[in-house]
Amino acid sequence: MGNLAADPEMRTTPTGKVVTSFPLATNNEWRDSEGARQRTTDFHRIISWQGLAQICGKNLKKGSAVYVEGRLHNRSYEDKSKTRHYVTEITADNVNFIHIKKEKEGDKVVLEDKEDEKEE
């Protein structure tokens, strides 16, 4: 679960498949041995395909809160200077949109599953 660190980028592959990618920021908070609050942020590259890619591309923007379920995918590529780079991406199987509703009793977190809207 995290927030988009940038707007999603949607494109179509040469074979006609729709793919959307976006960076997801996740936070980890804890207290150290002296009781001081500590926080780290990690960034993950999320890839979605076809119908899910279209839904993400149309409905998400920088700052959107999402819960992602998917598979880790490792790949490598070579840049123009012939340097090899290794990346780990998450291929999304499901993306739940999170909405926080302000209420008198306190904040309420609502998961919105866009599964029914997927187009294959």
C-alpha positions in Angstrom: 0.0 0.0 0.0 1.4 3.4 -0.9 1.0 6.6 -2.9 1.9 7.3 -6.5 5.1 9.3 -6.7 4.3 10.6 -10.2 1.5 10.5 -12.7 1.1 7.1 -14.5 2.5 6.7 -18.0 0.3 4.8 -20.4 1.5 3.5 -23.8 0.9 0.8 -26.4 3.5 -1.8 -27.3 4.3 -2.4 -31.0 2.1 -5.6 -30.7 -0.9 -3.5 -29.6 -0.9 -4.3 -25.8 -1.7 -1.4 -23.4 0.8 -1.0 -20.6 0.8 1.5 -17.8 3.7 2.1 -15.3 3.9 4.3 -12.2 6.3 4.7 -9.3 4.8 3.8 -5.9 6.1 5.2 -2.6 5.7 3.1 0.5 6.5 4.3 4.0 7.8 2.4 7.0 7.6 4.0 10.5 9.0 2.8 13.8 10.5 4.0 17.0 14.2 3.5 17.7 15.7 2.3 21.0 15.5 5.8 22.4 11.9 6.2 21.5 12.5 8.6 18.6 10.2 8.2 15.6 12.0 7.0 12.5 10.7 6.8 8.9 12.0 5.5 5.6 10.4 5.7 2.2 11.0 3.0 -0.6 10.0 3.4 -4.2 8.7 0.6 -6.4 8.0 0.5 -10.1 4.5 -0.9 -10.9 3.6 -2.3 -14.3 0.0 -3.1 -15.3 -1.2 -4.6 -18.6 -4.3 -4.4 -20.8 -7.6 -3.6 -19.1 -6.0 -3.0 -15.7 -3.5 -0.7 -17.5 -6.3 1.3 -19.0 -8.1 1.7 -15.6 -4.9 2.8 -13.9 -4.0 5.2 -16.6 -7.5 6.8 -16.5 -8.1 6.9 -12.8 -4.8 7.4 -11.0 -2.6 10.5 -10.6 0.3 11.6 -8.5 -0.5 11.2 -4.8 -3.3 8.6 -5.4 -3.4 6.0 -2.6 -3.4 2.4 -3.9 -3.1 -1.2 -2.6 -1.3 -3.3 -5.2 -1.2 -7.1 -5.5 1.2 -8.6 -8.0 4.4 -10.5 -8.9 8.0 -9.5 -8.6 9.8 -9.4 -12.0 13.5 -8.9 -12.4 15.1 -7.8 -15.7 18.2 -6.1 -17.0 19.0 -3.8 -19.8 22.0 -2.1 -21.3 22.2 1.7 -21.7 23.8 3.6 -24.5 27.2 3.5 -22.8 27.0 -0.3 -22.7 26.5 -0.3 -18.9 24.2 -3.1 -17.7 21.4 -2.1 -15.3 19.2 -4.5 -13.2 15.7 -3.6 -12.1 13.0 -5.2 -10.0 9.4 -4.3 -11.0 6.0 -5.4 -9.6 3.7 -6.6 -12.3 0.2 -5.8 -10.9 -2.5 -8.4 -10.9 -4.9 -6.2 -8.9 -4.9 -2.5 -7.9 -7.3 -1.3 -5.2 -8.0 2.5 -5.1 -8.0 3.8 -1.6 -10.2 6.8 -0.6 -10.0 8.3 2.9 -13.3 9.8 3.9 -13.4 12.4 6.7 -16.1 11.7 9.2 -17.0 13.1 12.6 -16.0 9.8 14.3 -12.6 9.8 12.5 -11.1 9.0 9.2 -12.6 6.0 7.3 -10.5 4.1 4.7 -12.4 2.8 1.8 -11.0 0.3 -0.7 -12.4 0.6 -4.2 -11.8 -2.4 -6.4 -11.9 -1.6 -10.1 -11.8 -5.4 -11.0 -15.3 -5.2 -12.5 -14.3 -2.5 -14.9 -11.4 -4.5 -16.5 -11.4 -4.8 -20.2 -9.5 -7.7 -21.8 
